[in-house]
């Protein structure tokens, strides 16, 4: 019986495959048409911040991928804020939706299969108005990406173009957003940025190709490109993954110092809790496309509330403490195409209570800065609301 059920869940008939393909084509065509219509009227993508003290606000953001086997809800009802001048760490295991959240903000999803189908991403323009990035046309986004919002990608070797010299690649960003600037001025700005990110031989590096540099140097170049236009928000997508521990510490110190110099905000995406503990002011914990807990770094590291967060804390190695084996969270993540209608972590949870048999838990405020989606705190906290998913059949 179990074998038949497994085959049934993994097998798609030809007729079902055709149905999914027709559905995906209809939905993506409609979403692309709505995006094109929004481009014609600024009212459709101009809004106001809920809190002017934030640089960006994610409000029930839903980003789905329409694949050949069904709709993958990679980000489903995600809500959190990045305050001005602060660092927010977004943590969780691989595939939980961290990078997709940042790509939704940058409008770098692979369309038409990847679409932000619901919610708002409000980006503060600093003049009392904001853009809803979900509906913002590409012509406007081209003035924002690299200028007001910059991204440091995970792997510097693939982020840099191997056939162009370093100087040309940094110059390009400056000239793109400052067309009135001369090439000599752009070069001077590039040399200034190379010095700012700690490269001593800036003249020599300016004329080098990416393959002539070490991993740490390439990552510094990526940071120089991201900071060339003094952005208000820096998205660092696991910027130290490919680096050794010594260089990792240098890069993190560099990011922190540059953030303070430019008065920028950082959205730090990582699965390394040590990195978050050393840099972040606020922490957002994601699991299976949803935020399960958020609060200050002290809240998350000293008073973790969600069973998943507690499991993450228990699974990290501790210097000087000898154990037979590291703790690992039992079970596996649910199928992203067919998510359950109850708590996504329930089948792996060791702390279940009576309410866990019901629907997905709401966001519950357990302190002024600490919010968790777990029924264990239903009695002692205040319910804020439920994450809002999108029924793709109604699109």
C-alpha positions in Angstrom: 0.0 0.0 0.0 2.8 2.4 1.0 4.6 1.6 -2.3 1.4 2.4 -4.3 1.0 5.7 -2.5 4.6 6.6 -3.2 4.2 5.9 -6.9 1.0 7.8 -7.0 2.6 10.9 -5.4 5.6 10.9 -7.7 3.9 10.0 -10.9 2.1 12.4 -13.2 0.1 11.1 -16.1 0.3 12.7 -19.6 -3.2 14.2 -19.3 -2.3 15.7 -15.9 1.0 17.1 -17.3 -0.9 18.7 -20.2 -3.4 20.2 -17.7 -0.6 21.7 -15.6 1.1 23.1 -18.7 -2.2 24.8 -19.9 -2.9 26.2 -16.4 0.7 27.6 -16.1 0.5 29.2 -19.5 -2.9 30.8 -18.7 -1.8 32.1 -15.3 1.6 33.4 -16.3 0.1 35.2 -19.4 -2.5 36.9 -17.1 0.1 37.9 -14.5 2.4 39.3 -17.2 -0.5 41.3 -18.7 -1.3 42.7 -15.3 2.3 43.7 -14.9 2.3 45.5 -18.3 -0.9 47.3 -17.4 0.6 48.5 -14.0 3.5 50.0 -15.9 1.2 52.6 -17.5 -0.1 54.2 -14.2 2.3 55.2 -11.4 -0.6 55.1 -8.9 -0.5 51.3 -9.2 3.0 51.0 -7.9 3.4 54.1 -5.7 2.4 53.7 -2.0 3.4 54.8 1.5 5.4 53.0 4.2 3.6 51.6 7.2 6.5 52.8 9.2 8.8 55.6 7.8 11.6 54.2 10.0 11.9 51.2 7.7 13.9 51.0 4.4 11.8 48.0 3.1 8.7 46.2 4.3 7.6 42.7 3.2 3.9 42.4 3.7 2.4 38.9 3.1 4.6 38.4 0.0 3.8 35.3 -2.0 6.3 34.2 -4.7 5.4 31.1 -6.6 7.1 29.0 -9.4 4.8 27.5 -12.0 6.6 24.2 -12.8 5.8 21.2 -14.9 4.8 19.2 -11.8 2.7 21.9 -10.2 2.9 25.2 -8.3 5.8 25.6 -5.9 5.1 28.1 -3.1 8.7 29.1 -2.5 7.6 32.2 -0.5 4.2 32.1 1.0 2.9 35.0 3.1 6.2 36.3 4.3 6.1 39.5 6.4 9.0 41.4 8.1 10.8 44.8 8.0 14.3 46.1 7.5 14.8 49.3 9.7 16.9 52.1 8.4 20.6 51.7 9.4 20.1 48.2 10.9 21.2 44.7 9.9 18.5 42.0 9.6 19.6 38.4 9.4 17.4 36.0 7.5 18.3 32.4 8.5 17.0 28.9 7.7 18.0 25.8 5.9 18.6 25.5 2.2 15.4 25.8 0.2 13.4 27.7 2.9 12.9 30.8 0.7 15.6 33.2 1.8 17.2 33.9 -1.5 13.8 33.9 -3.4 12.6 36.6 -0.9 15.6 38.8 -1.9 15.2 38.1 -5.6 11.6 39.1 -5.3 12.8 42.5 -3.9 15.3 42.9 -6.7 12.8 41.7 -9.4 15.3 39.1 -10.5 13.0 36.1 -10.6 13.1 34.0 -13.7 9.9 35.0 -15.3 7.4 34.0 -16.5 7.6 30.8 -14.5 8.6 32.7 -11.3 6.1 35.3 -10.2 5.3 37.4 -7.1 1.5 36.7 -7.1 0.5 38.5 -3.8 1.4 40.9 -1.1 3.5 44.1 -1.1 7.2 44.9 -1.0 7.4 48.5 0.0 10.7 50.3 -0.6 11.2 53.7 1.1 12.2 56.5 -1.3 13.0 58.8 1.6 10.6 61.6 0.5 7.5 60.3 2.2 6.6 58.0 -0.7 7.5 54.4 -1.5 7.4 52.0 -4.4 5.5 48.7 -4.3 8.3 46.6 -5.9 5.8 43.9 -6.9 4.2 46.2 -9.4 7.1 48.5 -10.2 7.9 48.5 -14.0 11.3 47.4 -15.2 12.3 50.9 -16.4 12.0 52.1 -12.8 13.7 49.0 -11.4 16.7 49.7 -13.6 17.2 53.0 -11.7 16.9 51.2 -8.3 19.0 48.0 -8.8 22.6 48.7 -8.1 21.8 52.3 -7.2 19.5 52.3 -4.2 19.4 48.5 -3.6 22.5 46.5 -4.2 23.1 42.7 -4.0 26.3 40.8 -3.1 25.8 37.4 -4.6 26.7 34.1 -3.1 29.5 33.0 -5.4 31.9 35.8 -6.6 33.4 33.7 -9.4 30.0 33.4 -11.2 29.0 37.0 -10.2 32.0 38.5 -12.1 32.4 38.4 -15.8 35.5 36.4 -16.6 36.3 38.2 -19.9 36.3 41.7 -18.6 38.9 43.4 -16.4 37.9 44.3 -12.8 38.1 48.0 -13.4 35.7 47.8 -16.4 33.1 45.9 -14.3 33.1 48.4 -11.4 33.2 51.4 -13.8 30.1 50.0 -15.5 27.9 50.3 -12.5 29.0 53.9 -11.8 28.5 55.0 -15.4 25.2 53.3 -15.8 23.6 55.3 -12.9 25.7 58.5 -13.5 25.7 58.9 -17.3 27.0 62.5 -16.9 30.2 61.2 -15.3 33.4 61.0 -17.4 35.4 57.8 -17.7 38.2 59.3 -15.7 35.9 60.3 -12.9 34.4 56.8 -12.9 37.9 55.3 -12.7 38.7 57.5 -9.8 35.5 56.4 -8.1 36.4 52.7 -8.7 39.9 53.1 -7.3 38.4 54.8 -4.3 36.0 51.9 -3.8 38.8 49.3 -4.2 40.7 51.1 -1.5 37.6 51.3 0.7 37.1 47.5 0.6 40.7 46.9 1.7 42.5 46.2 -1.6 46.1 47.6 -1.2 47.3 47.2 -4.8 44.2 49.0 -6.3 45.9 50.2 -9.5 47.2 46.6 -10.2 43.8 45.0 -9.4 42.0 47.5 -11.6 43.7 46.0 -14.6 43.4 42.3 -13.6 40.9 39.6 -14.6 38.8 37.8 -12.0 40.7 34.5 -12.4 43.9 36.3 -11.3 42.4 37.0 -7.8 41.8 34.9 -4.8 38.3 34.1 -3.5 38.5 36.7 -0.8 39.7 39.4 -3.3 36.9 38.5 -5.7 34.4 38.9 -2.9 35.8 42.3 -2.1 35.4 43.3 -5.7 31.7 42.2 -5.5 31.3 44.3 -2.4 32.9 47.3 -4.2 30.5 46.9 -7.1 27.5 46.7 -4.7 28.6 49.9 -2.9 29.7 51.9 -5.9 26.6 54.1 -5.8 26.2 54.2 -2.0 22.9 52.2 -1.8 20.4 52.6 1.0 20.0 48.8 1.2 22.6 46.1 0.8 21.4 42.5 0.2 24.2 40.1 1.2 23.2 36.6 0.0 25.5 34.3 1.9 28.6 36.5 1.1 31.0 34.3 3.0 30.0 30.8 2.0 32.9 30.1 -0.4 35.5 31.7 1.9 37.8 30.3 4.7 37.2 31.3 8.3 39.9 34.0 8.4 38.8 35.7 5.2 35.1 35.3 6.3 35.8 37.3 9.5 37.5 40.1 7.5 34.6 40.3 5.0 32.0 40.5 7.8 34.0 43.3 9.6 34.3 45.1 6.3 30.6 44.9 5.6 29.8 46.2 9.1 32.2 49.1 8.8 31.0 50.1 5.4 27.4 50.0 6.5 28.2 52.4 9.3 30.1 54.7 6.9 27.3 54.8 4.3 24.5 54.7 6.9 23.0 51.8 4.9 20.9 48.9 5.9 21.9 45.3 5.4 19.7 42.3 4.7 22.0 39.4 5.5 20.9 36.0 4.1 22.7 33.0 5.6 22.4 29.6 7.2 25.4 30.3 9.4 24.1 31.2 12.9 27.5 32.4 13.9 27.6 35.0 11.2 24.1 36.3 12.2 25.1 36.4 15.9 28.1 38.6 15.1 26.3 41.1 12.8 22.6 41.2 13.0 20.4 43.6 15.0 17.3 41.6 14.1 16.8 38.0 13.0 14.1 36.4 10.8 13.8 32.6 10.9 12.3 31.0 7.8 11.0 27.5 7.3 9.4 26.0 4.1 8.7 29.4 2.6 7.2 31.1 5.8 8.6 33.2 8.7 8.3 31.1 11.8 10.0 33.5 14.2 11.4 37.0 14.3 12.8 39.4 16.8 16.0 41.0 18.0 19.2 39.0 18.0 19.0 38.7 21.7 15.4 37.4 21.5 16.3 34.7 19.0 19.6 33.6 20.4 18.9 33.8 24.2 15.1 33.1 24.1 14.3 31.0 21.1 10.6 30.1 21.0 9.8 28.1 17.9 10.7 24.4 18.0 12.5 24.8 14.6 14.7 27.7 16.0 15.4 25.7 19.1 16.5 22.8 16.9 18.8 25.1 14.9 20.4 26.3 18.1 20.9 22.7 19.3 22.4 21.6 16.0 25.3 24.0 16.0 28.7 22.9 17.3 30.0 24.5 20.5 33.7 25.2 20.9 35.1 23.3 23.9 32.1 21.0 24.3 32.6 17.3 23.4 29.6 15.4 22.1 29.2 12.0 20.5 27.2 13.3 17.6 25.7 16.7 16.7 21.9 17.0 17.1 19.9 16.9 13.9 16.2 17.7 13.5 14.3 14.5 12.6 12.1 14.1 9.5 12.1 16.1 6.3 10.6 19.3 4.8 7.1 18.8 3.3 6.6 18.6 -0.5 6.7 22.2 -1.7 4.1 21.4 -4.4 1.5 20.0 -1.9 2.0 21.9 1.4 -0.2 20.7 4.3 -2.9 22.9 5.7 -1.5 22.6 9.2 1.9 23.8 10.8 4.6 22.9 8.3 6.9 21.8 11.1 4.3 19.6 12.9 5.5 16.3 11.5 9.1 17.0 12.7 8.2 18.7 16.0 9.0 17.2 19.4 6.9 19.8 21.3 3.4 19.3 19.8 0.4 20.4 21.8 -3.4 19.9 21.4 -3.8 22.9 19.0 -1.3 21.6 16.5 -4.0 19.4 14.9 -5.7 22.5 13.6 -4.8 25.0 10.8 -1.5 26.7 10.3 -0.7 28.8 13.5 -1.0 32.6 13.5 1.7 35.1 14.3 1.8 35.5 18.1 3.5 38.4 19.8 5.2 37.2 23.0 7.1 40.4 23.7 7.4 43.9 22.3 10.0 42.7 19.8 9.5 39.0 19.6 6.9 37.2 17.3 6.5 33.5 16.8 4.2 31.2 14.8 3.6 28.4 17.4 0.5 27.3 19.2 2.5 26.7 22.4 2.3 30.5 23.1 -1.4 31.0 22.2 -2.4 31.6 25.8 0.4 33.9 26.8 0.7 36.0 23.7 -1.4 38.2 21.5 -2.5 36.9 18.1 -1.5 39.3 15.2 -2.9 37.4 12.3 -2.4 34.5 9.9 -0.1 34.5 6.8 -2.1 35.0 3.7 -1.6 32.4 1.0 -2.8 32.9 -2.6 -5.2 30.4 -4.2 -3.6 30.0 -7.6 -6.8 28.5 -9.0 -8.4 31.9 -8.6 -5.7 33.8 -10.4 
